[in-house]
Amino acid sequence: MLFKKRSAPSFQTPPGQTQPIIRQPPPTQASLQGLSSPRPPNQHSATAPISGSKEQLEELQSFMQLSYQTVANYELLIQQMPTQHVASTLTTTIEEEKYHYQMMLQLYTALSNKEPTITEAIVYRNGYMPALKKAFEQEQKAAALFENAARSSSVPQLRNLYASIARDQQRHALWFLSYLTIYRDNKNEKS
């Protein structure tokens, strides 16, 4: 096997430490109605459980994989940040990506009554500018994917979650674009 698959990890425990298995009640329709990030998940109320099709679960799992990969890439990129301000913004982006992942994980578990399988992230080691450009492109692509998924989803909870994540991805892309522009302008001034 080329890539190692494992149960979906959680970003709630620091790497290298074992994570206790704590089962929260699965999200319900009422508790997931107004999903919006980056606020923390609410307590879940006890109403009718929700369900999703195989295709919706596969799409949700692929989005979880995307968020997981993004976190791994950005955690490497943060080490290359030229200023504390840029690093702080990237830290915020990482936390939002982790939150997206956690919300999708909770929703996947609620829809399927099982844990998803996530492939280990492949981290690409690029220089600062190529990594920043790739981050911008990934955020733009992710925003479009989530917007399309929100439009086509028949499950209101998925629609709300995807629309919220799409807005965050677009904001992240704007941040990266501004840093690309600032870096380019600073580089041109020094020449």
VENNORJO-V235267 format. One line per field, one symbol per residue. phi: phi as a letter, one per 40 degrees, with the letter a starting at -180 (. if undefined). psi: psi as a letter, one per 20 degrees, with the letter a starting at -180 (. if undefined). A space follows every 10 residues. Layout:
phi: ???
psi: ???
This chain:
phi: .cbcbacdcb ccbddgbcbc cbcccccbdc cbdbdabccc ccccccbdcb aacccccccc cccccccccc cccccccccb ccbccccccc cccccccccd dccccccdcc cbfaccbbcd cbcccbcdcc cccccdcccc ccdccccccc cccccdccdc cccccdcccc cccccccccc cccccccccc c
psi: pgqpqrqprq jipqqiqqpq oopqqqqrgh hjglpqrlqq qrqprnaprr qrrgghhggg hhhggggggg ggghhghhii phrhgghggh gggghhhggg ggghgggghh hikrqrpppp qopporrggh gggggggghg ggggghgghg hipiohgggg gggghggghg ggghghghhg ggggghghhi .
